[in-house]
Amino acid sequence: MSYKQGEDSEGRFIKEISEATDVPVNTLLSRKRYAVPHFRKRLNDLYTELVGDRGDG
């Protein structure tokens, strides 16, 4: 699945989200910048917990 630059997973542009939520665009982008790595780490930790570290490498 690919998205155009500036769209979220539902195809809404950041500006539209900003207008709908009354949150500035730069604030949304900043929150996204910090949320994505945190979310990836949490998912990785959960995956490791569920599957275990197989050490295939």
C-alpha positions in Angstrom: 0.0 0.0 0.0 1.5 3.4 -0.9 0.4 6.8 0.1 0.9 10.2 -1.5 3.2 12.5 0.4 1.2 14.3 3.1 -1.6 11.8 3.3 -2.4 9.5 6.2 -3.6 5.9 6.0 -7.1 7.0 5.1 -5.9 9.3 2.4 -6.5 12.6 4.2 -4.0 15.3 3.9 -2.3 16.6 7.0 -3.8 20.0 6.3 -7.3 18.5 6.3 -6.5 16.8 9.6 -5.2 20.1 11.0 -8.4 21.9 10.0 -10.7 19.2 11.4 -8.9 19.0 14.7 -7.9 22.6 15.1 -4.2 21.5 15.6 -1.5 23.3 13.7 0.1 21.4 10.8 3.6 21.7 12.3 2.3 20.3 15.6 0.8 17.3 13.8 4.1 16.7 11.9 6.1 17.0 15.1 3.9 14.5 16.9 4.1 12.1 14.0 7.9 12.4 13.9 8.1 11.3 17.5 5.2 8.8 17.4 6.4 6.7 14.5 9.8 5.5 16.0 8.1 5.0 19.4 5.4 2.9 17.7 7.9 0.9 15.8 9.9 0.1 19.0 6.7 -1.0 20.8 5.7 -3.2 17.9 9.2 -4.7 17.8 9.1 -5.4 21.6 5.7 -7.0 21.3 6.8 -9.1 18.4 9.9 -10.3 20.3 7.7 -11.1 23.3 5.2 -13.1 21.2 7.6 -14.8 18.9 10.8 -14.7 20.9 14.3 -13.9 19.7 15.1 -16.8 17.4 18.6 -15.6 16.7 18.4 -16.7 13.0 21.4 -14.8 11.9 
